[in-house]
Amino acid sequence: NKRYQIKKLSLIKAKINTSIMNKQICQHVLNSSFLTHLDLSHNQLLLSDLDKLLQILTQDQSLQYLNVSMNQLHSGKDGRYDGLDKYATANLCKFLKRSRHVLHVDVSNCGLVEE
């Protein structure tokens, strides 16, 4: 297994969707034990993508900054808010609890609150 030494990965407005997330991003994060900053803001990520990413990130103790703002991270249909999935919330809490180095997590403007 090849390990990458990239510390900061910023993929803002990179049109990342579920397919790209599953095939490339998650694999890269798994192989990068030095990653401290991950910015996936302004993409096409769904709640299921965040959930999968958090499961992987829970294993990584080096991440300090995570930005997934401006994505559709709600469980509603047709872009409407229907509440944050309890399982995803539990994974976010688990990630925050286990990640001793996390300083910043941004999930703003993702449709997680009613307007």
Contacts in CASP RR format, 6 or more apart in sequence:
PFRMAT RR
TARGET T0000
AUTHOR 0000-0000-0000
METHOD contacts of the structure
MODEL  1
NKRYQIKKLSLIKAKINTSIMNKQICQHVLNSSFLTHLDLSHNQLLLSDL
DKLLQILTQDQSLQYLNVSMNQLHSGKDGRYDGLDKYATANLCKFLKRSR
HVLHVDVSNCGLVEE
1 31 0 8 1.000
2 31 0 8 1.000
3 31 0 8 1.000
3 32 0 8 1.000
3 33 0 8 1.000
4 28 0 8 1.000
4 31 0 8 1.000
4 32 0 8 1.000
4 34 0 8 1.000
4 35 0 8 1.000
5 32 0 8 1.000
5 34 0 8 1.000
6 28 0 8 1.000
6 32 0 8 1.000
6 34 0 8 1.000
6 35 0 8 1.000
7 34 0 8 1.000
7 35 0 8 1.000
7 36 0 8 1.000
7 37 0 8 1.000
8 35 0 8 1.000
8 36 0 8 1.000
8 37 0 8 1.000
9 28 0 8 1.000
9 32 0 8 1.000
9 35 0 8 1.000
9 37 0 8 1.000
9 38 0 8 1.000
9 39 0 8 1.000
10 37 0 8 1.000
10 39 0 8 1.000
11 25 0 8 1.000
11 39 0 8 1.000
11 40 0 8 1.000
11 43 0 8 1.000
12 39 0 8 1.000
12 40 0 8 1.000
12 41 0 8 1.000
12 42 0 8 1.000
12 43 0 8 1.000
13 41 0 8 1.000
13 42 0 8 1.000
13 43 0 8 1.000
14 40 0 8 1.000
14 43 0 8 1.000
15 43 0 8 1.000
15 44 0 8 1.000
16 25 0 8 1.000
16 40 0 8 1.000
16 43 0 8 1.000
16 44 0 8 1.000
16 45 0 8 1.000
17 43 0 8 1.000
17 44 0 8 1.000
17 45 0 8 1.000
18 44 0 8 1.000
18 45 0 8 1.000
18 46 0 8 1.000
18 48 0 8 1.000
18 49 0 8 1.000
21 45 0 8 1.000
21 49 0 8 1.000
21 52 0 8 1.000
21 53 0 8 1.000
22 49 0 8 1.000
22 52 0 8 1.000
25 40 0 8 1.000
25 53 0 8 1.000
26 52 0 8 1.000
26 53 0 8 1.000
26 56 0 8 1.000
29 35 0 8 1.000
29 38 0 8 1.000
29 53 0 8 1.000
29 56 0 8 1.000
29 57 0 8 1.000
29 60 0 8 1.000
30 56 0 8 1.000
30 59 0 8 1.000
32 60 0 8 1.000
33 60 0 8 1.000
33 62 0 8 1.000
34 62 0 8 1.000
35 60 0 8 1.000
35 62 0 8 1.000
35 63 0 8 1.000
36 62 0 8 1.000
36 63 0 8 1.000
36 64 0 8 1.000
36 65 0 8 1.000
36 101 0 8 1.000
37 63 0 8 1.000
37 64 0 8 1.000
37 65 0 8 1.000
38 57 0 8 1.000
38 63 0 8 1.000
38 65 0 8 1.000
38 66 0 8 1.000
38 67 0 8 1.000
39 65 0 8 1.000
39 66 0 8 1.000
39 67 0 8 1.000
40 53 0 8 1.000
40 67 0 8 1.000
40 68 0 8 1.000
40 71 0 8 1.000
41 67 0 8 1.000
41 68 0 8 1.000
41 69 0 8 1.000
41 70 0 8 1.000
41 71 0 8 1.000
41 106 0 8 1.000
42 69 0 8 1.000
42 70 0 8 1.000
42 71 0 8 1.000
43 70 0 8 1.000
43 71 0 8 1.000
44 71 0 8 1.000
44 72 0 8 1.000
45 68 0 8 1.000
45 71 0 8 1.000
45 72 0 8 1.000
45 73 0 8 1.000
46 71 0 8 1.000
46 72 0 8 1.000
46 73 0 8 1.000
47 72 0 8 1.000
47 73 0 8 1.000
47 74 0 8 1.000
47 75 0 8 1.000
47 84 0 8 1.000
47 85 0 8 1.000
47 88 0 8 1.000
49 71 0 8 1.000
50 68 0 8 1.000
50 71 0 8 1.000
50 73 0 8 1.000
50 88 0 8 1.000
50 92 0 8 1.000
50 107 0 8 1.000
51 85 0 8 1.000
51 87 0 8 1.000
51 88 0 8 1.000
51 91 0 8 1.000
53 68 0 8 1.000
54 88 0 8 1.000
54 91 0 8 1.000
54 92 0 8 1.000
54 94 0 8 1.000
54 95 0 8 1.000
55 91 0 8 1.000
57 63 0 8 1.000
57 66 0 8 1.000
57 95 0 8 1.000
57 99 0 8 1.000
58 91 0 8 1.000
58 94 0 8 1.000
58 95 0 8 1.000
58 98 0 8 1.000
58 99 0 8 1.000
60 99 0 8 1.000
61 98 0 8 1.000
61 99 0 8 1.000
61 100 0 8 1.000
61 101 0 8 1.000
62 101 0 8 1.000
63 99 0 8 1.000
63 101 0 8 1.000
63 102 0 8 1.000
64 101 0 8 1.000
64 102 0 8 1.000
64 103 0 8 1.000
64 104 0 8 1.000
65 102 0 8 1.000
65 103 0 8 1.000
65 104 0 8 1.000
65 105 0 8 1.000
66 102 0 8 1.000
66 104 0 8 1.000
66 105 0 8 1.000
66 106 0 8 1.000
67 104 0 8 1.000
67 105 0 8 1.000
67 106 0 8 1.000
68 106 0 8 1.000
68 107 0 8 1.000
68 110 0 8 1.000
69 106 0 8 1.000
69 107 0 8 1.000
69 108 0 8 1.000
69 109 0 8 1.000
69 110 0 8 1.000
70 108 0 8 1.000
70 109 0 8 1.000
70 110 0 8 1.000
71 110 0 8 1.000
72 79 0 8 1.000
72 110 0 8 1.000
72 111 0 8 1.000
73 84 0 8 1.000
73 88 0 8 1.000
73 107 0 8 1.000
73 110 0 8 1.000
73 111 0 8 1.000
73 112 0 8 1.000
74 80 0 8 1.000
74 81 0 8 1.000
74 82 0 8 1.000
74 83 0 8 1.000
74 84 0 8 1.000
74 110 0 8 1.000
74 111 0 8 1.000
74 112 0 8 1.000
75 82 0 8 1.000
75 83 0 8 1.000
75 84 0 8 1.000
75 85 0 8 1.000
75 88 0 8 1.000
76 82 0 8 1.000
76 83 0 8 1.000
81 111 0 8 1.000
81 112 0 8 1.000
81 113 0 8 1.000
81 114 0 8 1.000
81 115 0 8 1.000
83 112 0 8 1.000
84 112 0 8 1.000
92 105 0 8 1.000
92 107 0 8 1.000
95 102 0 8 1.000
96 102 0 8 1.000
96 105 0 8 1.000
END
